[in-house]
Amino acid sequence: MSNIPETGRTSRVTIRLIAIQILVFSLLFTLGGRLWYLQIRNGDEYAQEAKSNHVQQVVQPAVRGSILDARGVPLADNETRLVVSANRTDLLKMKDDGKAVLAKLADVLDMSPKDVAQKVRLCDSKTPQPCWNGSPYQPIPITDETTTQQALQIRERAEDFPGITAEPTAVRRYPSPVKANTAQVLGYLSPVTDEEIEEAKDTDSPFLRSDQIGRSGLERAYDKYLRGNAGVTRYEVDNLGRVIGQTKSDKGKAGSSVVTSIDARVQSLAEKELDNAMKEARKQVDRNTGRPYEADAGAMVVMEAKTGRVVAMASNPDYDPNAWVGGIDAKDYKRLTSKSSNYPLLNRAIQGQAAPGSIFKVISTAASLNAGYEFNGGYPCTSAYSIGGQVFKNFESQSHGAISLGRALEVSCDTVFYRLAHEQWRKDGGLKPKKSAKDWFYKTAHQFGLGAETGIDLPNEVKGRVPDRQWKKDFWKANKDGWCAQAKKAKDKKDFDTVFARESCLEGFKLHAYDSINYSIGQGDTLVTPIQMATIYSAIANGGTLYNPTVGKAVISPDGKHVQDIKPKSHGKLPVSKKNLALMDNALAGVATRGTAAWRFGGWPQDKIEMHAKTGTAEVYGKQTTSWFATYTKDYAIVMTISQGGTGSGASGPAVRNIYNALYGVDEKGGIDKKRALLSKPQASLPKIEKDGTIEAKPAEPYAPAKPSESATPVELAAALTRRRG
């Protein structure tokens, strides 16, 4: 028996019981406090969260607004198609991640299992297209070319295709009216990504997972207007997923339509003429290389001179924007992004940079006037100009004696501008520039808008380049290590690349005389875009105003009751007096009648529609020459270029002439038939809006080009051929 007294035992048991009671009461108190916190203090918050966990939303995508030409003809709209989609969430719940279902689906759709699998995989840095770059929780479209029979098979055998739907859906369509492709101007759509949803959640235009957004062109520039607002219906469901009621819903709103200044008829003709000119150039032999011109890319801009509105914008090579609808396949994506196809996604009118050649001489002329030279002074047009043993030749070594700046523009005399630019370089201090250096030739280029964006309402415009002293310094800093390493590695070599690297390593930051000489005729390191030059020549035509080029003309609400006009805006004036601008204008008219472009404008009704022009042939190291042709009338400016296409008037001249013939209805004898004219004057009004909000579209009939003018006599043509330049 234990020796512990009974009272001692009782005391210990009592203490233990008390401790247990305290512990139990503490736990009960803690639990009660927690319940009070959850149900009383934060009850409403958690009740709302619990309720939201049992709300499912169904999204009805908004109908995207149309993109219309200036006459109301749809360039981009929508059509209903049977779309087969896959839900990744459902597929990933299966043991094989849905591979068997996708294989059966491929068989029904007459597609390869590989193509179907690629459609539903997610894009990342290591996964090439095709892949899904949208939200992984949104149904992924497999194809929008489903037949009714295929859709019925999928829907009637739903148990064989879990996670697969076949539904009629509004999809984007690019109809190419009168074969006006307009691909790079319109752009394309693709699904919104999770990152974009997160970034836009606190903005006035948030994204839903179902949204398709513009990735380039007008689709991107005007996306917030075109996209509209998707409708969202919210259903309250129980734990088993059964609908027990409907909660707050958001009514959808269709996107607005964007009316553009593009005329589908002119656009179609511009694309056709550009393509034909490039094909024709490839038939011609380059005298310098002895092989045909490659003519690998080109662009054309037709612009209203008094407003900056773009009537047509062609870029070649081009592509079919419908390739992106419903998800792009591997073959198409490779073609659109490969070097072998020369990157057709690029809009070369705003993204193609090249040396401008002699069409730059209007800037050099203005710079000379700003520097104090007289327009009608006598300037030697010699066959060559020499400095320090270097000889800079005139085109085909021609000599015209002492001529005015106007005549220098007409015959495109290089040596006149060589001499003036060299004189200014020396006045500014040469290799040791003065603090007060005027740099007129470079300053004037900046004032003309070069080296900067024009402000066109299309994304990803490039700036070009004015290779002034500051650019030389910046370029040298960025490249000197590479030049110096190359020069050191091949110190005994005397080939061009090594000599260039050695000189650039030591003095690449300096603006040399030869830099300014080459620059004066649009050569060297100078880069411009077609849209920049169209803006400049439009400004010369309208009296000196530099307009921001615009493609959008108005945004019209879905019901047609609200119209937001897109007004022309100016970003500056040409740095030329009215008197000197008039003299330059007269000289450019002379280019078309007695200068380097005269042979292309034989028979033109100059007394009724005064034509102005400037030709350009830019030399590019390691490539064939770039063809440039810049022109204008009182109504329009047209600029065209062909990379590796040959001379300016030779390669681009016929196409530009044909566009003018169509605009004004000029026939083969130089007569004007207004009934055949596409746009004898710019169209100021918008298309008619009906009472129901629909926009009236005028018939878009293709233009039948007139036969080439033959009114110039053989003697006139022969004379023009001897003086043509570029």
Phi, psi and omega in degrees: 000151180285147178270000182284132180297152182297322181296326179294318179297315182299321180297318181294317180298320180298317180298317180296318180297317179299317180298318180295319179298316179300316180298315181297313179298325178296316179296317179297320179297316179298315179297318179296319178298319179295318178297320177298319181297317184285320188265329184261297185294308182251024184300314182298319181298312183288330176296320179294319179295318179298321180295319181294332178294343181248025176245124176250141180244141178247124185261129173253102184305141178289146175286122182290142180293158181274157170249122188243154174279181186295342181256009178089006180281127182295126171262333175212127177212204185230153173218155180272126177229159174277115184249127175263126182233157179238140177260108183300324181301316179292320182295320183288347176282346181277155184300323182260019182059027175083010183299319181294320179296316180295326178294316177296321179297317179301322180295319180293321184274001183059039176242161176280145178304326180296316180296320180293316180298322179294328180297326187260355177285153183272143179283140168209186185296340183254356184253116180282162172294149004278145176195171182263118180257009177267195181291137179290348181265357180264139175307135185258120180291131177268315178203149174247018180246031182288138174276162178300319180298318180295318180297320179296319178302316182292318184284323180285337179247049184302328180293337178274346184231059177297137181083003181245135177234153174225104187228146172292129186221143175283121180237158182291147179222137176242095192284347181051063180299140185044037177065025175275100185292308174058027190301306185292334178285318182286317184084202182205172182245156168205164186295150176289145180263164178300323180296319180291324176298316181294317182294328186262002188295331182258010180268177179278001179220068182289159180261152167254161183296339182274354188290141167253134183235156180291135180251341178201173175059206181296328179302325178274315185299323183246027185302317185295335176275318185288327191291324184071193180235124180291148174277141180231119175254126183251128180246138175270129183234157177271186184297339180267003178085009180277136181290126180242000179171169179244131180258197183302136179234154178250124180286136181283158178222126180295156179287157176282160176263147178248118174270131181253171175271358178294135171254116186303326181292316179290321178300314179299316180293321179298316179297317181294313182294321177297314180296317179296320180297320179292320177295319180293321179299325181291346177273347183267147182263130177285119182296333182283326184252342181077010178236160181298153175295142180281326180042062190271348179198158180194169179205154175218138176235129172247121188230142171290122186293329186267356182227338185083004179289139182269120180272326177206146178214106183251142178222135183226132008287154179239190183205171178267113181296342177294347179297336182274343184291128179079007181098127184277144179269169187298320183295313180294319182296319179296319180294321184286341185241010185261155178292327183298330178263004177061038169052069182293346178293338180292133171268097187290349175289331180239349182240352178272121181248137178203159172296136187276346183063214190287348175291347176286345187294342174294328178287317178296325176295313178298321179296320179296319178295318179295331180280354175109002179282147180277139181297318184262020176291172179258115183239126185298122173257081182275170181285340180204163178224128186243141171218126175053039179088349177268135181247124178249113188270153170281163180302125181052027175056032180283153177228136182236009181074201179279123184225165178278170176296326178297315179291328177297325174291318184298314183263000179056054181282114181291317190293334174299314183283329173305310186295316182294318180294321179294319178299317180293323178300317179292320178299328181278002176108358178062231181287346176239078188299144176287156175295332181263021182304130182278324181049050186303319185294328180274318179300317181296321178299318177296321180292334176282353177100005180281155183076012180212160177290148178281340183092017179299148183277048173228144184283159171067032173292142177259162189267342189074198184204132169251109187279065180277187184299319181295319178297319179302316180295314181295319181293321179295316179299323183285337187239354187300321182299318178293317179298313183296321179295319179294317180295320180292321182292325183239052188294335182267352181281153181232020177289167186302312184298320181290316178298318179297316180297320181294313180293321180292324178299318185275319188225024183294344180275352184267146174270107183274167178299318182294334175297312182291325180294310179297321182298325186297339179246023175074031179244198179070227184268008181289135177226135176224167174246157178302323181292327177295316182288326176295322178295319181293314182289330173296320180295321177297321182293323187267003178103007172121003182269125176269108180267147168290121178298140178226144174254320177289137182246326179195153173247124184243128182296160183303327180272358177077004184274340182238122180240120178254103181289144175254100187280146174298140179234145180257144174243016175152181179236150175293140181279055183223136178292160180300321180297311181291327178294322177295322178294318177296318179301317180294322179293321180290331171293324177294329176301322183280341183252328183219006182251211190288346179254002186300324183292343178266348182241028175298131179083002179290137181285073186297332181287340181254321180228097185291123180262141176232146184206162169209129179264158178207137175229106186262129177274136182233126182301127177082000181225171175280167187292151178264130180271131175230143175215115181244129186217163172197155168240191178291341184256321189226153168240136177232126176236133181225145177217148175227119177290131181054043185250354180105215186277161184296299182288330182293311184273319187261340185304309183300320181296315180296318178300318180295325178295316178296319177305317182289318181300315186258355182071037180279128181267184186291346179259004181090003176280162181245119177252100185297335179292333180267352183288130177285313182210080181295340171211152182304144181273112185274326186279162176268161175300155180291135178256122181285170182298327181276006177094350179288154183251125182292131178250125176284152180303135180254085181267138181295150180272136176261105184300145176287162176292150179305140181296135179237020186284340178288137181284160177304325179293317179296319180294318180297319179295319180294321181298326182287340183246003183291149182221129171078000000 
